[in-house]
Amino acid sequence: MSIWFKAVTLEDCARLDAGMHEKGTLMQTLGIKITEIGDDYMVATMPANPAVHNPLGIVHGGANVALAETVASYAANFVVDFTRYYCVGQEINANHLKASRNGELTATTKPIHIGKRSSVWEILIHNSAGQLCCISRMTAAVVER
């Protein structure tokens, strides 16, 4: 059984990437793309290239967090009736487990809790070799329009 309020497509996600005023977003700047939508999960990717590196030449922890919050925020918003509510990140944490220098990072989010006022999402980020690089958890506030 699907957790989404209504059917969601990759095209819906791509439209959101341009932003409400179609002037661009952080997702476009970092190359983050939603690539898969399952019944109870969502997947996003981000290139692990120099644009997201820290001065040591490895993926910046903040870039991992941006990837994690993006996929979890998209998922949180697709769980609610978007005509009546929207979701924003309220809290996020991340444990960086393995450095990445190149390839592509893949973030998968699944809900831990979906409530009326908040939802909690687990995000696992893997590198191109399938190794776990970062584990994150985000709480999204559900805001009435």
Buried (B, 14 or more C-beta within 10 A) or exposed (E): EEBBBEEBEEEBBEEBBEEEEEEEBEBEEBBBBBBEBEEBBBBBBBBBBEEBBEEEEBBBBEBBBBBBBBBBBBBBBBBBEBEEBBBEBBEBEBEBEBBBEBEBBBBBBBBEEBEEEBBBBBBBBBBEEEEEBBBBBBBBBBEEE
